[in-house]
Amino acid sequence: MAETSSALEFVRYTLEQICEHKSDINVEQTEDEIGTLLSVTVNEEDMGKLIGKSGQTVSAIRLLVRAMGAREGKKINLKVIDPVAK
């Protein structure tokens, strides 16, 4: 397992501010030859808040995470996992 990155901590903190069900927030970090992937799961009731109107909230979080990675010379992506599809 890779060390905890500042991007992972940023995503976790941001989701804690957005979501009501804080205990259901799960952020996992995996790394491969392409870069780092942050996989996010939240409570089904919080999905709308995470995605935002027309996807603006999740797009903004992705943009900031990519910028954090670019600053460190890494490629970081954010994936939201649908709790219903599990």
C-alpha positions in Angstrom: 0.0 0.0 0.0 1.3 3.4 -0.9 1.8 6.1 1.7 -1.1 8.4 2.4 -0.9 11.4 0.0 -1.9 14.9 0.6 -4.5 14.5 -2.2 -6.1 11.6 -0.3 -6.3 13.7 2.9 -7.7 16.7 0.9 -10.4 14.5 -0.7 -11.3 13.0 2.7 -11.5 16.4 4.4 -13.6 17.9 1.5 -16.1 15.0 1.6 -16.4 15.3 5.4 -17.5 18.9 4.8 -20.0 18.0 2.1 -21.6 14.7 3.3 -24.0 14.1 6.2 -23.0 10.5 6.7 -19.4 10.9 7.6 -18.9 7.4 8.8 -19.8 6.0 5.3 -17.0 8.0 3.6 -14.3 5.7 2.2 -11.3 6.9 0.1 -8.9 4.3 -1.1 -5.6 5.0 -2.9 -4.1 2.7 -5.5 -1.0 3.2 -7.6 0.1 1.7 -10.9 2.3 2.6 -13.9 -0.2 5.2 -15.0 -0.4 7.1 -11.8 -2.5 7.3 -8.6 -6.2 6.5 -8.4 -8.4 7.7 -5.6 -11.6 5.6 -5.3 -14.4 7.3 -3.4 -17.5 5.8 -1.9 -20.1 7.7 0.1 -23.6 6.9 1.4 -26.3 6.7 -1.2 -28.0 9.7 0.2 -24.9 11.8 -0.2 -24.2 11.0 -3.8 -26.2 14.0 -5.0 -24.2 16.4 -2.9 -20.9 14.9 -4.0 -21.8 15.0 -7.7 -23.5 18.5 -7.5 -25.6 20.2 -10.0 -24.6 19.0 -13.5 -21.6 17.3 -12.0 -20.0 20.6 -11.0 -18.9 19.6 -7.5 -17.2 16.4 -8.4 -15.6 18.1 -11.4 -14.1 20.8 -9.2 -12.7 18.2 -6.8 -11.2 16.3 -9.7 -9.6 19.5 -11.0 -8.1 20.3 -7.7 -6.8 16.8 -7.2 -5.2 16.8 -10.6 -3.6 20.2 -9.9 -2.2 18.8 -6.6 -0.7 15.9 -8.5 0.7 18.1 -11.3 2.5 20.2 -8.7 4.2 17.1 -7.4 4.9 15.7 -11.0 2.3 12.9 -10.6 -0.9 12.0 -12.3 -3.8 11.6 -9.9 -7.4 10.7 -10.8 -10.6 10.5 -8.8 -13.2 7.8 -9.3 -16.6 7.9 -7.6 -18.0 4.4 -7.0 -21.8 4.1 -7.1 -23.0 2.5 -3.9 -26.0 1.0 -5.7 -23.9 -0.8 -8.3 -21.9 -2.6 -5.6 
